[in-house]
C-alpha cells in the first residue's frame, strides 16, 4: 500500500509541470501559439499570441485547400513573446474549413518564408519535443 501511495505521489509531482504547461500554453521560453481569442475576419486572423526562441513565422494552413496543408499567409515574428497579432491571408478565409496556425523557423537567413512544395528543407516547422507547434483557429464562432 505504501508503494502504491508513493507511486501516485511521485506521478502527481512529475505531472504537475505538464499540467501547468497545458494551462499556461507553454513552459518558460518554449515556443507556443495561443489562439484562444483568435477571430477570423475576412482575410485575417486576429488576436493571436505567440512565443518563439529564434526568428520565424506564423503560417496560416488550411487543410481543405490541399495536401500537404496549403499555406495561405504568414507573418514574420522575432524571438520572445508577442500578443494581439494579426496574420493576413492571400484571400478570404472560410471559418468552416480546418484552419490552423503553425510556427516555422527562419532557417536560411534570407528573411523570406520559403517553405513549400519543392522547398521543404528550409524554414521548417517548429517542434517542441516530438510535436509540431500548431493551434486551431475556430473563427470565434
C-alpha positions in Angstrom: 0.0 0.0 0.0 2.8 2.4 0.9 4.4 1.7 -2.5 1.2 2.5 -4.3 0.8 5.8 -2.4 4.4 6.7 -3.1 4.0 5.9 -6.8 0.9 8.0 -7.0 2.6 10.9 -5.2 5.7 10.8 -7.4 3.5 10.6 -10.6 1.5 13.6 -9.4 4.7 15.6 -8.9 6.0 14.6 -12.3 2.8 15.6 -14.0 2.4 19.0 -12.3 4.8 20.8 -14.6 2.9 19.3 -17.6 -0.4 20.4 -16.2 1.0 23.9 -15.6 2.3 23.9 -19.2 -1.1 22.9 -20.5 -2.9 25.6 -18.6 -0.4 28.4 -19.5 0.2 27.2 -23.0 3.9 26.6 -22.6 6.8 26.1 -20.4 9.1 29.1 -19.8 10.8 30.1 -23.1 9.3 27.2 -25.1 7.7 28.1 -28.4 3.9 28.2 -28.4 0.8 29.6 -30.1 -2.3 30.7 -28.3 -5.5 31.0 -30.4 -7.9 31.1 -27.5 -9.3 34.5 -28.5 -8.4 34.3 -32.2 -11.0 35.5 -34.7 -11.3 35.1 -38.5 -12.2 38.4 -40.1 -12.3 38.3 -43.8 -8.7 37.5 -44.9 -7.2 38.0 -41.4 -6.8 36.1 -38.2 -6.6 38.4 -35.2 -5.9 38.2 -31.5 -3.1 35.6 -31.7 -0.3 35.3 -29.1 3.0 33.6 -29.8 6.3 32.8 -28.2 9.3 31.7 -30.2 13.0 31.3 -29.4 14.5 32.5 -32.7 13.2 34.4 -35.8 10.4 32.7 -37.7 6.9 32.8 -39.0 3.3 32.2 -38.0 1.8 30.4 -41.0 -1.9 30.0 -41.8 -2.7 26.5 -43.0 -6.0 25.3 -44.5 -6.2 21.5 -44.9 -9.2 21.9 -47.2 -7.1 23.8 -49.7 -4.7 21.0 -50.5 -2.2 18.5 -49.2 0.1 18.9 -47.5 -1.9 21.7 -45.8 -1.7 24.7 -48.0 0.0 27.9 -46.7 -2.4 30.7 -47.1 -0.4 33.5 -45.5 2.3 34.2 -42.9 3.7 36.8 -40.5 7.3 37.2 -39.7 8.0 37.1 -35.9 11.0 37.9 -33.7 12.2 35.9 -30.7 10.2 36.4 -27.5 6.5 36.6 -26.5 4.1 38.7 -28.5 0.4 39.1 -28.3 -2.5 40.7 -30.2 -1.1 39.7 -33.6 -2.9 39.8 -36.9 -1.9 37.4 -39.7 -3.1 38.2 -43.2 -4.0 35.6 -45.7 -3.8 35.9 -49.5 -7.5 35.6 -49.9 -10.8 35.2 -47.9 -10.7 32.7 -45.1 -13.6 30.3 -44.6 -14.1 29.6 -40.9 -15.8 26.3 -41.8 -12.5 24.9 -43.1 -9.9 23.3 -40.9 -7.7 26.4 -40.4 -4.7 26.1 -38.2 -1.7 28.2 -37.4 1.8 26.7 -37.3 5.2 28.1 -36.2 8.1 27.9 -38.7 11.7 28.9 -38.1 13.7 31.2 -40.5 16.5 28.8 -41.4 18.2 30.2 -44.4 18.7 33.8 -43.2 17.0 35.5 -46.1 14.0 36.8 -44.1 11.6 35.3 -46.6 9.2 32.5 -45.9 10.4 29.8 -48.3 8.8 26.5 -47.0 6.5 24.8 -49.5 6.4 22.3 -52.4 9.9 21.6 -53.5 11.4 23.7 -50.7 10.8 21.6 -47.5 14.4 21.7 -46.4 14.2 25.4 -45.4 12.1 27.4 -43.0 10.7 24.2 -41.5 8.1 23.8 -38.7 9.0 24.4 -35.1 8.8 21.4 -32.8 8.7 21.1 -29.0 9.7 17.5 -28.3 8.1 15.4 -30.9 5.2 17.8 -31.5 5.0 20.5 -34.2 3.7 23.8 -32.7 0.3 24.3 -34.1 -3.0 25.7 -32.9 -6.5 25.5 -34.4 -8.5 28.6 -35.2 -12.2 28.2 -34.8 -13.0 31.6 -36.1 -14.7 32.8 -33.0 -17.9 31.1 -34.0 
